[in-house]
């Protein structure tokens, strides 16, 4: 098995391959989180950060990956059949499009950093467009959104909102201090959007927010958790 990822998809591939006894090679770009790289190696995968000439399993623009992500939506529906709004942090769009497919009767809201808005820009443009992502939420720093996720997003009416870096950090602090969840900034983006009032129509509604990703460097976490000067 082979895949390309900034870290979370890499870890998932490595873990699944280890369970099944399959050889796994992961391609990670220079500058990827060292913590995520170490976790991937810990599951037994090989990691390269250079060209190999191999065919890659795409981390988000693949129907099987989208379908696998849709199981998150199925779990939400099983736990809360009455769910009305699902808020999902988004990078390349695989997770949010899978959830939208599994929960066609719910409002699905994609949340991205202002500095890493590949899905938002792709929806506006009617197709995938390249971006130069810059955000503390490295798990959402996709250089473009997948064509398949964007198609699903348009067909199913996925909404899109953007959050600032400060709002992501607010979500991170809330999850750590109030929910006792140690997540990475990418996993806190949806909570940050709700805290900032970026998702309209949530009052009185049954809302689920996806908190996905727990690989955060100590330095990043401690920097965010310092006393807020505001």
C-alpha positions as CSV (number, residue, x, y, z in Angstrom):
1,X,0.0,0.0,0.0
2,X,1.2,3.5,-0.7
3,X,-0.3,6.9,0.1
4,X,0.6,10.6,0.3
5,X,-0.3,12.7,3.3
6,X,0.6,15.5,5.7
7,X,0.2,13.0,8.5
8,X,-3.3,11.9,9.5
9,X,-4.1,9.9,6.3
10,X,-0.6,8.5,6.6
11,X,-1.2,7.2,10.1
12,X,-4.5,5.6,9.1
13,X,-2.9,3.8,6.1
14,X,0.0,2.7,8.3
15,X,-2.2,1.4,11.0
16,X,-4.6,-0.5,8.6
17,X,-1.6,-2.0,6.8
18,X,-0.1,-3.2,10.1
19,X,-3.3,-4.9,11.1
20,X,-3.5,-6.7,7.8
21,X,0.3,-7.4,7.5
22,X,0.6,-5.3,4.3
23,X,3.7,-3.4,3.4
24,X,3.1,0.3,3.5
25,X,5.0,3.2,2.0
26,X,3.9,6.7,2.8
27,X,5.1,9.9,0.9
28,X,5.1,13.0,3.2
29,X,6.2,16.4,2.0
30,X,9.1,18.4,3.5
31,X,7.8,20.3,6.5
32,X,5.2,17.8,7.6
33,X,4.7,17.4,11.3
34,X,7.5,15.5,12.9
35,X,5.1,14.0,15.4
36,X,2.8,12.7,12.7
37,X,5.9,11.3,10.8
38,X,7.0,9.5,14.0
39,X,3.5,8.1,14.6
40,X,3.4,6.8,11.0
41,X,6.8,5.1,11.4
42,X,5.7,3.7,14.8
43,X,2.9,1.8,13.0
44,X,5.5,0.1,10.8
45,X,5.2,2.1,7.6
46,X,8.2,3.3,5.6
47,X,8.2,7.1,5.0
48,X,9.9,8.9,2.1
49,X,10.0,12.6,1.3
50,X,11.2,12.4,-2.2
51,X,10.0,11.2,-5.6
52,X,9.6,7.4,-6.0
53,X,7.8,6.9,-9.3
54,X,5.0,4.9,-7.6
55,X,1.2,5.3,-8.0
56,X,-0.4,6.8,-5.0
57,X,-3.6,6.1,-3.2
58,X,-5.1,9.6,-3.0
59,X,-5.9,10.9,0.5
60,X,-9.2,12.6,-0.4
61,X,-10.0,12.4,-4.2
62,X,-10.9,8.7,-4.3
63,X,-14.3,7.2,-4.1
64,X,-13.2,4.5,-1.6
65,X,-11.6,7.0,0.7
66,X,-14.8,9.2,0.5
67,X,-16.9,6.1,1.2
68,X,-14.7,5.2,4.2
69,X,-15.1,8.7,5.6
70,X,-18.8,8.3,5.2
71,X,-18.8,5.8,8.0
72,X,-18.3,8.8,10.4
73,X,-21.7,10.1,9.1
74,X,-23.3,6.7,9.7
75,X,-22.0,6.6,13.3
76,X,-23.4,10.1,13.8
77,X,-26.8,9.1,12.4
78,X,-26.8,6.0,14.7
79,X,-25.9,7.9,17.8
80,X,-28.1,10.9,17.0
81,X,-30.8,10.1,14.4
82,X,-32.3,13.5,15.0
83,X,-29.1,15.4,14.0
84,X,-29.9,18.5,11.9
85,X,-26.5,20.1,11.4
86,X,-23.1,18.5,11.1
87,X,-20.0,20.8,11.3
88,X,-16.9,19.3,9.7
89,X,-13.3,20.6,9.5
90,X,-12.1,20.3,5.9
91,X,-8.9,20.0,4.0
92,X,-9.2,18.2,0.6
93,X,-12.9,17.4,1.1
94,X,-12.9,13.6,1.5
95,X,-14.3,13.6,5.1
96,X,-17.0,16.2,4.6
97,X,-18.2,14.7,1.3
98,X,-18.4,11.2,2.7
99,X,-20.4,12.5,5.7
100,X,-22.7,14.4,3.5
101,X,-23.3,11.3,1.4
102,X,-24.2,9.3,4.5
103,X,-26.5,12.0,6.0
104,X,-28.4,13.5,3.0
105,X,-31.1,14.8,5.3
106,X,-28.8,17.0,7.4
107,X,-27.2,20.4,6.8
108,X,-23.5,19.8,6.3
109,X,-21.2,22.7,7.1
110,X,-17.5,22.6,5.9
111,X,-15.1,24.6,8.1
112,X,-11.7,25.8,6.8
113,X,-9.0,28.3,7.9
114,X,-9.1,31.6,6.1
115,X,-5.5,30.9,4.9
116,X,-6.3,27.4,3.7
117,X,-9.6,27.5,1.8
118,X,-9.2,25.0,-1.0
119,X,-12.7,23.5,-0.6
120,X,-14.4,27.0,-0.2
121,X,-12.6,28.4,-3.2
122,X,-13.3,25.2,-5.2
123,X,-17.1,25.4,-4.5
124,X,-17.1,29.1,-5.6
125,X,-15.1,28.4,-8.8
126,X,-17.1,25.3,-9.7
127,X,-14.0,23.1,-9.7
128,X,-10.7,22.3,-8.1
129,X,-8.3,25.3,-7.9
130,X,-4.8,25.4,-6.5
131,X,-4.2,27.3,-3.3
132,X,-1.1,28.1,-1.1
133,X,-2.3,26.9,2.3
134,X,-1.0,28.6,5.4
135,X,-2.6,27.7,8.7
136,X,-1.6,26.4,12.2
137,X,-4.1,23.6,11.3
138,X,-1.7,21.7,9.2
139,X,-4.1,18.8,8.8
140,X,-6.4,21.2,6.8
141,X,-3.6,22.6,4.6
142,X,-4.6,20.8,1.3
143,X,-3.1,22.5,-1.8
144,X,-6.4,21.8,-3.6
145,X,-9.7,20.2,-3.0
146,X,-10.7,17.0,-4.7
147,X,-12.8,17.0,-7.8
148,X,-15.1,14.3,-6.4
149,X,-15.6,15.9,-3.0
150,X,-16.4,19.2,-4.8
151,X,-18.9,17.5,-7.1
152,X,-20.6,15.9,-4.0
153,X,-20.5,19.2,-2.2
154,X,-22.3,21.0,-5.1
155,X,-24.9,18.2,-5.5
156,X,-25.7,17.9,-1.8
157,X,-25.5,21.6,-1.0
158,X,-22.6,21.5,1.5
159,X,-22.2,24.9,3.1
160,X,-18.8,26.5,3.6
161,X,-17.5,28.9,6.3
162,X,-14.0,30.2,7.1
163,X,-12.4,30.7,10.5
164,X,-9.4,32.8,11.6
165,X,-6.3,31.4,13.2
166,X,-7.5,33.0,16.5
167,X,-10.8,31.2,16.2
168,X,-9.1,27.9,15.7
169,X,-7.0,28.5,18.8
170,X,-10.2,29.4,20.7
171,X,-11.7,26.0,19.7
172,X,-8.5,24.3,20.7
173,X,-8.5,25.9,24.1
174,X,-12.2,25.1,24.7
175,X,-11.7,21.4,23.9
176,X,-8.6,21.1,26.1
177,X,-9.9,23.1,29.1
178,X,-13.7,22.3,29.0
179,X,-14.0,19.0,27.2
180,X,-10.6,17.6,28.3
181,X,-9.8,16.6,24.7
182,X,-6.2,16.9,23.4
183,X,-6.7,17.5,19.7
184,X,-4.7,19.1,17.0
185,X,-5.7,22.5,15.6
186,X,-7.3,20.9,12.6
187,X,-9.7,19.0,14.8
188,X,-10.7,22.2,16.7
189,X,-11.7,24.2,13.6
190,X,-15.4,23.2,13.7
191,X,-15.7,24.0,17.4
192,X,-13.9,27.3,16.7
193,X,-16.5,28.1,14.1
194,X,-19.4,27.4,16.5
195,X,-17.9,29.4,19.3
196,X,-17.4,32.4,16.9
197,X,-21.0,32.2,15.6
198,X,-19.9,31.4,12.1
199,X,-22.5,28.7,11.6
200,X,-26.0,30.2,11.3
201,X,-29.2,28.6,12.5
202,X,-27.8,26.5,15.3
203,X,-30.0,27.8,18.0
204,X,-32.3,25.1,19.2
205,X,-31.0,22.6,16.6
206,X,-29.4,19.3,17.2
207,X,-25.8,19.9,16.1
208,X,-22.9,17.5,15.8
209,X,-19.3,18.7,15.3
210,X,-16.6,16.4,14.1
211,X,-13.4,16.6,16.2
212,X,-10.8,14.6,14.1
213,X,-7.1,14.6,14.6
214,X,-5.0,14.3,17.8
215,X,-1.4,14.7,16.6
216,X,-0.2,18.0,18.0
217,X,3.4,18.9,18.8
218,X,4.0,19.9,22.4
219,X,5.4,23.3,21.3
220,X,2.2,24.1,19.3
221,X,-0.1,23.0,22.1
222,X,1.8,25.0,24.8
223,X,1.9,28.1,22.6
224,X,-1.9,28.0,22.1
225,X,-2.6,27.3,25.8
226,X,-0.6,30.3,27.1
227,X,-2.8,32.9,28.7
228,X,-4.8,34.7,26.1
229,X,-3.8,38.4,26.1
230,X,-7.1,39.6,24.6
